[in-house]
Amino acid sequence: MSLQMLWSLFLAHPAGAVNSLALFFALAGAWLCLMTRLREQRGLARVLAQGELETLDDGDERTLRINRFFYRFGAICLGAALLLSWFSTRL
């Protein structure tokens, strides 16, 4: 599909195009939050299975920082999706 065809589709149905973008952001943000939670659970299960619970607090700061970043980025994506969806109703 050419760029000109996409632009004409946007001009014909601007609310649908913006709402599609909002759907993309919502799916990406939700997937990111879910996968981060799954990653946390797997890491905790691996530590518990190895019996190294006392070392959980020592070298975990970097992992916690990465998880917080992904949770925040996912929340920002979900917020952007909400705003775009709200904006598409005004078009």
N, C-alpha and C positions, 0 to 999 in steps of 0.2 A: 504494500500500500504506500503510495507516495505521500510526501509531506503536504502537498497541495490538497490531496483528498482528505487527509486528517484535519487540516485546517477548515475545509468546507464542512466537514462533519461537526466540528466544534462550533462553527458559526450557525449551523442549522439547529443544533441542540446544545446550547451552552450549559444548561443545568445538568443534563445527563453526563456531559463530559467532566464537569467539576465533581459530580457525585461519584463517578467512576474513579476519579483520582482519590477521593475521600475513602472509597472502599479499598483501594490499594494500600493507602496508609493505615487503615484499620487492620487489614489482614497482616501487614508487615509488623505493626506494633504488637498485635496480639501474639503472633508467632514468636517474636523476639522475647516477650515476657514469659511465654510458656516454655520455650526452650531453655531460658536461663533458669527457671524453676526446676526443670528436669535435670539440668546440669548440676544444680546444687544438691538435689536429692541423690543423684548418682555418686557424687563426690562424698557425701556424708555416709552413704551405704558402703562405699569402698573403704573409708577410714574405719567404720565400725566393724567391717568384716576382717580387717587386718589387726584389730585390737589396739590401735594406736590413738586412742581417744585423748590421751594427755598431750600429744603433739599437735592436736587440732588447733590450739590457740597460738602456737609459736609462728609458723610460717604461713599463716592464712590471710594476712593483711592484703597481699597483692590480689588474691582471689576474691576477697570481699570487695575490693575497690573495682575490679572488673565487673563483678555481678551488679554492683550499685550503678555503674555506668550503663550497663545494658538495660537494667530496669528503668532508669531515668529516660534513656533514649526511646524505649518502648512506650513509656507514658507520654512522652512528647509526641510520638507518632500518633498515638490514640487521641491526644488532644487536638492535633492538627486535623485528624480525620473528622472529629466532631465539629470543629470550626468550619472546615470545608463543606461538610454536609449542611450545616446551618446556612452557610453562604449560598449554597446551590439552591436553597428554597427561595432566596431573594431574587434570583435571576429570572 
